[in-house]
């Protein structure tokens, strides 16, 4: 009886550890997660571009930049 109880407690503890991992793995496979990563990458790229452009304008205030906006 004690052995069965001990095994049941261990199984419960293992499930408590494994279920959150499985939930995270399932979420990372979801379309929402993957689309979110794409959006974050695009925002990071656009922000980096704006920082570089502002830096360029600070170094070369008399220069003009023709911006070519890619289609979204």
NUBA-118373 format. One line per 2 residues: number of its first residue (from 1); their letters; for each residue x negated, y negated, z negated of N, C-alpha, C, CB. Coordinates in nm, 2 decimals. Glycine has a CB too. Layout:
N
NUM	a	X Y Z X Y Z X Y Z X Y Z | ...
% end
This chain:
72
1	xx	-0.08 0.12 0.00 0.00 0.00 0.00 -0.09 -0.13 0.00 0.09 0.00 -0.12 | -0.19 -0.13 -0.09 -0.28 -0.25 -0.10 -0.35 -0.26 0.03 -0.38 -0.23 -0.21
3	xx	-0.39 -0.15 0.09 -0.47 -0.16 0.22 -0.38 -0.22 0.33 -0.52 -0.02 0.26 | -0.25 -0.18 0.33 -0.16 -0.23 0.43 -0.14 -0.38 0.41 -0.02 -0.15 0.43
5	xx	-0.13 -0.42 0.29 -0.11 -0.56 0.26 -0.23 -0.64 0.30 -0.08 -0.58 0.11 | -0.35 -0.59 0.27 -0.47 -0.66 0.31 -0.48 -0.67 0.46 -0.59 -0.58 0.26
7	xx	-0.44 -0.56 0.53 -0.45 -0.57 0.68 -0.35 -0.67 0.73 -0.42 -0.43 0.74 | -0.23 -0.67 0.67 -0.13 -0.77 0.71 -0.17 -0.91 0.69 0.00 -0.75 0.64
9	xx	-0.24 -0.94 0.58 -0.29 -1.07 0.55 -0.40 -1.11 0.65 -0.35 -1.08 0.41 | -0.49 -1.02 0.68 -0.59 -1.04 0.78 -0.53 -1.07 0.92 -0.69 -0.92 0.79
11	xx	-0.43 -0.99 0.96 -0.37 -1.01 1.09 -0.30 -1.15 1.09 -0.26 -0.90 1.11 | -0.24 -1.19 0.98 -0.18 -1.32 0.98 -0.29 -1.43 0.99 -0.10 -1.34 0.85
13	xx	-0.40 -1.42 0.92 -0.50 -1.52 0.93 -0.56 -1.52 1.07 -0.62 -1.48 0.83 | -0.58 -1.41 1.14 -0.63 -1.40 1.28 -0.53 -1.47 1.37 -0.65 -1.26 1.32
15	xx	-0.40 -1.45 1.35 -0.30 -1.52 1.43 -0.30 -1.67 1.41 -0.16 -1.46 1.40 | -0.32 -1.71 1.29 -0.33 -1.86 1.26 -0.44 -1.92 1.34 -0.34 -1.88 1.11
17	xx	-0.55 -1.85 1.35 -0.67 -1.90 1.42 -0.65 -1.89 1.57 -0.79 -1.82 1.38 | -0.59 -1.78 1.62 -0.58 -1.75 1.76 -0.47 -1.83 1.83 -0.56 -1.61 1.79
19	xx	-0.36 -1.85 1.77 -0.25 -1.92 1.83 -0.28 -2.06 1.88 -0.13 -1.92 1.74 | -0.34 -2.14 1.79 -0.38 -2.28 1.84 -0.47 -2.28 1.96 -0.44 -2.36 1.73
21	xx	-0.56 -2.18 1.96 -0.66 -2.17 2.07 -0.58 -2.13 2.20 -0.76 -2.06 2.04 | -0.49 -2.04 2.19 -0.41 -2.01 2.30 -0.32 -2.12 2.35 -0.31 -1.89 2.27
23	xx	-0.27 -2.20 2.26 -0.19 -2.32 2.30 -0.27 -2.42 2.37 -0.12 -2.38 2.17 | -0.40 -2.44 2.33 -0.49 -2.54 2.39 -0.52 -2.48 2.53 -0.61 -2.56 2.31
25	xx	-0.55 -2.36 2.54 -0.59 -2.30 2.67 -0.47 -2.31 2.77 -0.63 -2.15 2.65 | -0.35 -2.28 2.72 -0.23 -2.30 2.81 -0.22 -2.44 2.85 -0.11 -2.25 2.74
27	xx	-0.23 -2.53 2.76 -0.22 -2.68 2.80 -0.32 -2.72 2.90 -0.23 -2.76 2.67 | -0.44 -2.67 2.88 -0.55 -2.71 2.97 -0.53 -2.66 3.11 -0.69 -2.67 2.92
29	xx	-0.45 -2.55 3.12 -0.42 -2.49 3.25 -0.30 -2.56 3.32 -0.39 -2.35 3.24 | -0.23 -2.65 3.24 -0.11 -2.71 3.29 -0.14 -2.82 3.39 -0.03 -2.77 3.18
31	xx	-0.04 -2.85 3.48 -0.06 -2.95 3.58 -0.07 -3.09 3.52 0.06 -2.95 3.68 | 0.01 -3.11 3.41 0.00 -3.24 3.34 -0.14 -3.28 3.29 0.10 -3.25 3.22
33	xx	-0.21 -3.18 3.23 -0.34 -3.20 3.18 -0.44 -3.23 3.30 -0.39 -3.07 3.10 | -0.43 -3.15 3.40 -0.52 -3.17 3.52 -0.49 -3.31 3.58 -0.50 -3.06 3.62
35	xx	-0.37 -3.35 3.60 -0.34 -3.48 3.66 -0.39 -3.59 3.57 -0.19 -3.49 3.68 | -0.38 -3.57 3.43 -0.43 -3.67 3.34 -0.58 -3.69 3.35 -0.39 -3.63 3.20
37	xx	-0.65 -3.58 3.37 -0.79 -3.59 3.40 -0.82 -3.67 3.52 -0.86 -3.45 3.40 | -0.75 -3.65 3.63 -0.77 -3.72 3.75 -0.74 -3.87 3.73 -0.68 -3.67 3.86
39	xx	-0.64 -3.90 3.66 -0.61 -4.04 3.63 -0.72 -4.11 3.55 -0.47 -4.06 3.56 | -0.76 -4.04 3.45 -0.87 -4.09 3.36 -1.00 -4.12 3.44 -0.90 -4.00 3.25
41	xx	-1.03 -4.02 3.53 -1.15 -4.04 3.62 -1.13 -4.16 3.71 -1.17 -3.92 3.70 | -1.01 -4.18 3.76 -0.99 -4.29 3.85 -1.00 -4.42 3.77 -0.85 -4.28 3.92
43	xx	-0.94 -4.43 3.65 -0.95 -4.55 3.57 -1.09 -4.58 3.53 -0.86 -4.53 3.44 | -1.17 -4.48 3.50 -1.31 -4.50 3.46 -1.39 -4.55 3.58 -1.37 -4.36 3.41
45	xx	-1.36 -4.49 3.70 -1.43 -4.54 3.82 -1.39 -4.69 3.84 -1.39 -4.45 3.94 | -1.26 -4.72 3.84 -1.22 -4.86 3.87 -1.28 -4.96 3.77 -1.07 -4.87 3.87
47	xx	-1.28 -4.92 3.64 -1.34 -5.00 3.54 -1.49 -5.02 3.56 -1.31 -4.94 3.40 | -1.56 -4.92 3.59 -1.70 -4.93 3.62 -1.73 -5.02 3.74 -1.76 -4.79 3.64
49	xx	-1.64 -5.01 3.84 -1.65 -5.09 3.96 -1.64 -5.24 3.92 -1.55 -5.05 4.06 | -1.54 -5.27 3.84 -1.51 -5.41 3.80 -1.63 -5.46 3.71 -1.38 -5.41 3.72
51	xx	-1.68 -5.38 3.63 -1.80 -5.42 3.55 -1.92 -5.45 3.64 -1.84 -5.31 3.44 | -1.94 -5.36 3.73 -2.05 -5.38 3.83 -2.03 -5.51 3.91 -2.07 -5.26 3.92
53	xx	-1.91 -5.53 3.95 -1.88 -5.65 4.03 -1.89 -5.78 3.95 -1.73 -5.64 4.09 | -1.85 -5.78 3.83 -1.87 -5.89 3.74 -2.01 -5.92 3.72 -1.79 -5.87 3.60
55	xx	-2.09 -5.81 3.70 -2.24 -5.83 3.68 -2.30 -5.89 3.80 -2.30 -5.69 3.64 | -2.26 -5.84 3.92 -2.31 -5.89 4.05 -2.28 -6.04 4.06 -2.25 -5.82 4.17
57	xx	-2.15 -6.08 4.03 -2.11 -6.22 4.03 -2.19 -6.31 3.94 -1.96 -6.23 4.01 | -2.22 -6.25 3.82 -2.30 -6.33 3.72 -2.44 -6.35 3.77 -2.31 -6.25 3.59
59	xx	-2.50 -6.25 3.84 -2.64 -6.27 3.89 -2.64 -6.35 4.02 -2.70 -6.13 3.92 | -2.54 -6.34 4.10 -2.53 -6.41 4.23 -2.40 -6.49 4.24 -2.55 -6.31 4.34
61	xx	-2.39 -6.60 4.17 -2.27 -6.68 4.16 -2.22 -6.73 4.30 -2.28 -6.79 4.06 | -2.32 -6.76 4.39 -2.28 -6.82 4.52 -2.25 -6.71 4.62 -2.40 -6.90 4.57
63	xx	-2.26 -6.59 4.59 -2.24 -6.48 4.69 -2.09 -6.44 4.68 -2.32 -6.36 4.66 | -2.04 -6.39 4.80 -1.91 -6.35 4.81 -1.91 -6.20 4.84 -1.83 -6.42 4.92
65	xx	-1.81 -6.13 4.79 -1.79 -5.99 4.81 -1.66 -5.96 4.88 -1.81 -5.91 4.68 | -1.67 -5.89 4.99 -1.55 -5.85 5.06 -1.51 -5.72 5.00 -1.57 -5.84 5.22
67	xx	-1.39 -5.72 4.93 -1.34 -5.60 4.87 -1.26 -5.52 4.96 -1.26 -5.63 4.74 | -1.29 -5.39 4.97 -1.21 -5.30 5.05 -1.14 -5.20 4.96 -1.31 -5.22 5.15
69	xx	-1.01 -5.22 4.94 -0.94 -5.14 4.85 -0.89 -5.01 4.91 -0.81 -5.22 4.80 | -0.93 -4.90 4.85 -0.90 -4.77 4.91 -0.75 -4.75 4.89 -0.98 -4.66 4.85
71	xx	-0.68 -4.67 4.98 -0.54 -4.64 4.96 -0.52 -4.55 4.84 -0.49 -4.57 5.09 | -0.41 -4.57 4.77 -0.38 -4.48 4.65 -0.29 -4.37 4.69 -0.32 -4.57 4.54
% end
